């Protein structure tokens, strides 16, 4: 794990433990997402939040003004101030991802990324959800993508595992097998 990832995981875990104690895991996740969206939609806010050229007091004052209309919980606000004070704002995006992973783990949710040659119909999507739910014992959230280069079939990624049922990979395997027979 890279150093930044390690720090991000520690910060996310600490925030998650606070959220658990306060029974506000979902609310804090939503507020982190809202703030991340604000950073994306407003490049000048992103610059102020991430750029250490601005004094921490300035950044905190601006963030305080923004947090009021967004109705942030005190824990969320304090956490963002803490990142500014400790000069760790560049980790915010990764912290959000790590926090969401902890929340998903707690809620028994698994994300399955499926790439197929064509758009999958609803019944196929439901079948995939059932298959992966049975395999993982968790609630499945599908993330769908299409790639015509696959020719047919699909590739599914669950965490670090990849299930490749694409025609493209079958052709590649067949080619390798034939070439190994010739050599």
C-alpha positions as CSV (number, residue, x, y, z in Angstrom):
1,X,0.0,0.0,0.0
2,X,1.4,3.4,-1.0
3,X,2.1,5.9,1.8
4,X,-0.7,8.2,0.7
5,X,-3.1,5.3,0.6
6,X,-2.0,4.3,4.0
7,X,-2.6,7.8,5.4
8,X,-6.0,8.0,3.6
9,X,-7.1,4.7,5.0
10,X,-6.1,5.7,8.5
11,X,-8.0,9.0,8.2
12,X,-11.0,7.3,6.7
13,X,-11.0,4.6,9.4
14,X,-10.8,7.2,12.2
15,X,-13.7,9.2,10.7
16,X,-15.7,6.1,10.2
17,X,-15.2,5.1,13.8
18,X,-16.4,8.5,14.9
19,X,-19.4,8.2,12.6
20,X,-20.2,4.8,14.0
21,X,-20.1,6.0,17.6
22,X,-22.4,8.9,16.6
23,X,-24.6,6.6,14.4
24,X,-24.1,8.9,11.5
25,X,-22.2,6.8,9.0
26,X,-24.6,7.4,6.1
27,X,-25.0,11.1,6.8
28,X,-21.3,11.7,6.9
29,X,-20.8,9.7,3.7
30,X,-23.4,11.8,2.0
31,X,-21.7,15.0,3.2
32,X,-18.3,13.9,2.0
33,X,-19.9,13.1,-1.4
34,X,-21.6,16.6,-1.4
35,X,-18.3,18.3,-0.6
36,X,-16.4,16.3,-3.2
37,X,-19.1,17.3,-5.7
38,X,-18.7,21.0,-4.7
39,X,-15.0,20.7,-5.3
40,X,-15.6,19.3,-8.8
41,X,-18.2,21.9,-9.7
42,X,-16.3,24.9,-8.4
43,X,-12.6,24.8,-9.5
44,X,-11.9,27.9,-7.4
45,X,-13.1,26.2,-4.3
46,X,-11.0,23.2,-5.2
47,X,-8.0,25.4,-5.5
48,X,-8.6,27.0,-2.1
49,X,-9.1,23.7,-0.4
50,X,-6.1,21.9,-2.0
51,X,-3.6,24.8,-2.4
52,X,-1.3,25.3,0.6
53,X,-0.5,28.8,-0.6
54,X,-3.7,29.9,1.2
55,X,-3.3,30.2,4.9
56,X,-5.1,27.5,6.9
57,X,-7.2,30.2,8.7
58,X,-8.4,31.6,5.3
59,X,-9.3,28.1,4.1
60,X,-11.1,27.2,7.3
61,X,-13.1,30.5,7.2
62,X,-14.2,29.8,3.6
63,X,-15.1,26.2,4.4
64,X,-17.1,27.4,7.5
65,X,-19.1,29.7,5.3
66,X,-19.8,26.9,2.8
67,X,-20.6,24.3,5.5
68,X,-23.5,26.3,6.9
69,X,-25.8,26.3,3.9
70,X,-24.8,22.7,3.2
71,X,-25.9,21.9,6.8
72,X,-22.8,19.8,7.6
73,X,-22.6,17.9,10.8
74,X,-20.0,19.2,13.3
75,X,-18.0,15.9,12.8
76,X,-17.8,16.5,9.1
77,X,-16.8,20.1,9.5
78,X,-14.2,19.3,12.1
79,X,-12.7,16.5,9.9
80,X,-12.3,18.9,7.0
81,X,-10.7,21.5,9.2
82,X,-8.4,18.8,10.6
83,X,-7.3,17.9,7.0
84,X,-6.5,21.6,6.4
85,X,-4.6,22.0,9.7
86,X,-2.6,18.8,9.1
87,X,-1.9,19.7,5.5
88,X,-3.6,16.5,4.2
89,X,-6.2,18.0,1.9
90,X,-4.6,16.3,-1.1
91,X,-5.9,13.0,0.4
92,X,-9.5,14.1,0.5
93,X,-10.6,12.2,-2.7
94,X,-8.9,9.0,-1.6
95,X,-10.3,9.4,2.0
96,X,-13.8,9.6,0.5
97,X,-13.2,6.4,-1.5
98,X,-11.8,4.6,1.5
99,X,-14.7,5.8,3.8
100,X,-17.2,4.5,1.2
101,X,-15.4,1.1,1.1
102,X,-15.7,0.9,4.9
103,X,-19.4,1.8,4.8
104,X,-20.0,-0.8,2.0
105,X,-18.2,-3.4,4.0
106,X,-20.3,-2.6,7.1
107,X,-23.5,-2.7,5.0
108,X,-22.5,-6.0,3.2
109,X,-22.4,-4.3,-0.2
110,X,-20.1,-5.4,-3.0
111,X,-19.4,-3.5,-6.2
112,X,-19.2,-5.6,-9.4
113,X,-17.9,-3.9,-12.5
114,X,-19.1,-5.5,-15.7
115,X,-17.9,-4.7,-19.1
116,X,-19.8,-6.3,-22.0
117,X,-19.7,-6.1,-25.8
118,X,-23.3,-4.9,-25.8
119,X,-25.7,-3.2,-23.4
120,X,-27.1,-5.8,-21.0
121,X,-30.8,-6.1,-20.6
122,X,-32.6,-5.9,-17.3
123,X,-33.0,-9.7,-16.9
124,X,-29.3,-10.3,-17.5
125,X,-28.4,-7.6,-15.0
126,X,-30.7,-9.2,-12.4
127,X,-29.1,-12.6,-13.1
128,X,-25.6,-11.2,-12.6
129,X,-26.7,-9.6,-9.4
130,X,-28.1,-13.0,-8.1
131,X,-25.0,-14.9,-9.2
132,X,-22.6,-12.5,-7.5
133,X,-24.8,-12.1,-4.4
134,X,-24.8,-15.9,-4.0
135,X,-21.0,-16.1,-4.5
136,X,-20.1,-13.2,-2.2
137,X,-23.0,-13.4,0.3
138,X,-23.5,-9.6,-0.1
139,X,-25.8,-7.2,-1.7
140,X,-24.5,-6.4,-5.2
141,X,-24.2,-3.0,-6.9
142,X,-23.5,-3.4,-10.6
143,X,-21.4,-0.9,-12.5
144,X,-22.0,-1.4,-16.3
145,X,-19.8,-0.5,-19.2
146,X,-19.7,-1.5,-22.8
147,X,-16.7,-2.3,-25.0
148,X,-17.4,-3.5,-28.6
149,X,-13.8,-4.8,-28.8
150,X,-14.8,-7.7,-26.6
151,X,-16.7,-9.1,-29.6
152,X,-19.1,-10.9,-27.3
153,X,-19.4,-12.1,-23.7
154,X,-18.3,-10.0,-20.7
155,X,-15.7,-9.3,-18.1
156,X,-16.6,-8.9,-14.4
157,X,-14.4,-7.5,-11.7
158,X,-15.2,-8.0,-8.0
159,X,-12.6,-6.4,-5.9
160,X,-9.3,-7.9,-7.1
161,X,-10.8,-10.9,-8.9
162,X,-11.5,-10.8,-12.6
163,X,-13.9,-13.2,-14.4
164,X,-13.2,-13.0,-18.1
165,X,-15.9,-14.6,-20.3
166,X,-15.2,-12.5,-23.3
167,X,-14.9,-13.9,-26.8
168,X,-11.8,-11.7,-27.3
169,X,-10.0,-13.5,-24.5
170,X,-11.2,-16.9,-25.7
171,X,-9.7,-16.2,-29.1
172,X,-6.5,-15.1,-27.5
173,X,-6.3,-18.3,-25.4
174,X,-7.1,-20.4,-28.5
175,X,-4.3,-18.6,-30.4
176,X,-1.8,-19.1,-27.5
177,X,-2.8,-22.8,-27.3
178,X,-2.3,-23.3,-31.0
179,X,1.0,-21.5,-31.1
180,X,2.3,-23.6,-28.2
181,X,1.3,-26.8,-30.1
182,X,3.4,-25.6,-33.1
183,X,6.5,-24.7,-31.1
